[in-house]
Amino acid sequence: MVTIKDVARRAAVSPSTVSRVIAGSNRISLQTKLRVQQAMEELNYVPNAIARSLARSHTRTIGFTVARQADEAFANPFFSEVMRGMSTVAQARDYNILLSINPSAEEEREKCMRLIKERRVDGLIVSTSRMKDRLIDALAEEQIPFVLIGRSAEKPVLSVNNDNVQAARTATAHLFEQGYERVLFLGGDRRLVVTQDRLAGYKQACYEWQRAYDESHALEAEFSIEGGYRALLEAKERGIAFDAVLAADDLLALGALKYAETSHYRVPEQLGVVGFNDSPLLSFVRPPMTSVRILAYELGIEAMELLIDTLENPAKAGMKKEILLPSELIVRASSVRSGGENTAGR
């Protein structure tokens, strides 16, 4: 797909100059305008499909994009809490939300760009970031208003995030403090920035507690109860010894509890379990589960406020602001050791 940067390179001008030509600025010389227009023609670039549509039309609709299977997305309470926060702000400020759920990153990128081209949304809230994220690259290059929930690994963008590195470090240290020796990291797709950040925090704690990091103790699983359960079964079959699990999501942690139940290990005596997100029902599972409390509702509020403020005040569009929300380890019985043998991974 031809971008503004491609046009700028061909015309030997800056991307911002191309944007001003597209917007019809009278501050650009005729010679420069002609050179940019010729470059657009040569590259078959159609500016009114994206840049001009945002400049001249307002739908009062915000797109929220999720790159997950629909059943997986709605099974995770994190997304419903984010949606609740966004909806609170959108309703108060007279905006609508268009939800886009896509089974793959490539389909997400194509659909998001189509929403912009068809002038169906004024801007986007992106729920997930990946390493070398083509959607974020495309939105940034085309100067589309968007806010990322999470962190971009490649470039500064408007974003709302938790300090996932510090949160995972604290949670892992808690397990070491409780006397667990072989803590296993149970994460999602390694291409996700959130997985990389939480894995980095786990590694930091291992280093600080003088535990050698073992790649075999960092597992990748589908974000679901069954995904976490199967990953631990496979670890056991491979002979990987562990007595505690730091799960990068509560659904994975619930999978760890299922593994403990079917394998007849006592929690927390033989297997410690810590999750992420602190879903509302965790205090009712048995034993009640320790989890890192992520302010998902507040993430939704901050993301929507930041994007609408940017849309209503274009001068803020060039800002690369990051809002960092606090997290808290909520300690419950699943990780507070009361004795017993460490045999869960044997």
ABEGO torsion letter per residue (X at the ends): XBBAAAAAAAAGBBAAAAAAAAAGBAABBAAAAAAAAAAAAAAGBBAAAAAAAAAABBAGBBBBBBBBBAAAAAABAAAAAAAAAAAAAAAAAGBBBBBBBBABAAAAAAAAAAAAAAGABABBBBABBBBGBAAAAAAAAAGBBBBBBEBBAABBBBBBBBBAAAAAAAAAAAAAAAGBABBBBBBBBAABAAAAAAAAAAAAAAAAAGBBBBAAABBBBBBBAAAAAAAAAAAAAAGBBBABBBBABAAAAAAAAAAAAAAGBBOAAABBBBBBGGBAAAAABOBBBBBBBBBAAAAAAAAAAAAAAAAABAAAAABBBBBBBBBBBBBBAAABBAEEBBAAAX
